[in-house]
Amino acid sequence: MNAIEAGSAVECGVCGKKTIVSFVTDRQGTNAYDLECLHRNAVCPTCGSLVKDGSDSIFEVQPTCRTCNPSDFEEDDDDG
């Protein structure tokens, strides 16, 4: 993946829409990408894809990749 910067066209790791990076912030040494679709993304350290930032805090970044860590999404996939 090429360098991602403000204005870059990307596919959101949360909603899957093609969108634009509004701004990039460094949070504890890891970049977080705030997108025009209003989702915050990060780069998965394993596969390099843009994925959901699963952190509960705006001061941290926790890349949450459905492909590399499907167990992180088991609760979201439950029907009950």
PLY file of the C-alpha trace (Angstrom):
ply
format ascii 1.0
element vertex 80
property float x
property float y
property float z
element edge 79
property int vertex1
property int vertex2
end_header
0.00 0.00 0.00
1.31 3.45 -0.90
1.73 6.12 1.76
-1.64 7.29 3.02
-1.98 11.01 3.63
-4.74 13.60 3.87
-6.55 13.70 0.53
-5.71 10.10 -0.40
-8.51 8.03 -1.94
-9.02 4.84 0.12
-11.56 2.13 0.84
-12.84 2.35 4.42
-12.01 -0.69 6.54
-15.29 -0.26 8.45
-18.02 0.42 5.87
-16.18 -0.57 2.68
-17.02 2.70 0.89
-14.53 4.45 -1.35
-13.75 7.68 0.46
-11.07 10.29 1.14
-8.73 10.65 4.13
-9.70 13.82 6.00
-6.63 13.85 8.23
-3.93 11.62 9.68
-2.88 11.70 13.33
-0.05 9.97 15.15
-1.37 8.30 18.28
1.36 6.72 20.38
3.55 6.07 17.35
0.81 4.59 15.15
-1.08 6.50 12.47
-4.85 6.78 12.63
-6.80 7.86 9.55
-10.00 9.86 9.91
-12.06 9.45 6.78
-14.81 11.50 5.09
-17.24 8.62 5.78
-16.68 9.52 9.48
-14.89 6.28 10.40
-11.45 6.09 11.99
-9.12 3.52 10.41
-5.62 2.17 10.95
-3.29 -0.07 8.97
-3.22 -3.75 9.98
0.37 -4.57 10.99
-0.03 -8.12 9.63
-1.59 -7.71 6.17
-1.18 -3.96 5.57
-4.87 -3.34 4.80
-6.79 -0.33 6.02
-8.99 -1.62 8.87
-11.19 -0.46 11.72
-9.51 1.33 14.62
-11.02 -0.65 17.49
-9.69 1.57 20.26
-12.19 3.04 22.71
-9.93 6.08 23.14
-9.02 8.78 20.65
-5.53 8.76 22.17
-4.75 5.17 21.12
-4.87 3.12 17.93
-5.89 -0.55 17.84
-6.01 -1.94 14.30
-8.81 -4.51 14.21
-8.59 -6.70 11.12
-11.42 -9.11 10.25
-9.08 -11.14 8.00
-6.14 -11.51 10.37
-8.11 -11.63 13.66
-11.60 -12.99 12.93
-12.08 -13.79 16.63
-12.25 -10.03 17.30
-15.50 -10.00 15.29
-17.27 -13.12 16.62
-19.51 -11.05 18.92
-20.48 -8.75 16.01
-21.44 -11.78 13.88
-23.81 -13.35 16.45
-27.46 -13.36 15.39
-28.84 -13.53 18.93
0 1
1 2
2 3
3 4
4 5
5 6
6 7
7 8
8 9
9 10
10 11
11 12
12 13
13 14
14 15
15 16
16 17
17 18
18 19
19 20
20 21
21 22
22 23
23 24
24 25
25 26
26 27
27 28
28 29
29 30
30 31
31 32
32 33
33 34
34 35
35 36
36 37
37 38
38 39
39 40
40 41
41 42
42 43
43 44
44 45
45 46
46 47
47 48
48 49
49 50
50 51
51 52
52 53
53 54
54 55
55 56
56 57
57 58
58 59
59 60
60 61
61 62
62 63
63 64
64 65
65 66
66 67
67 68
68 69
69 70
70 71
71 72
72 73
73 74
74 75
75 76
76 77
77 78
78 79
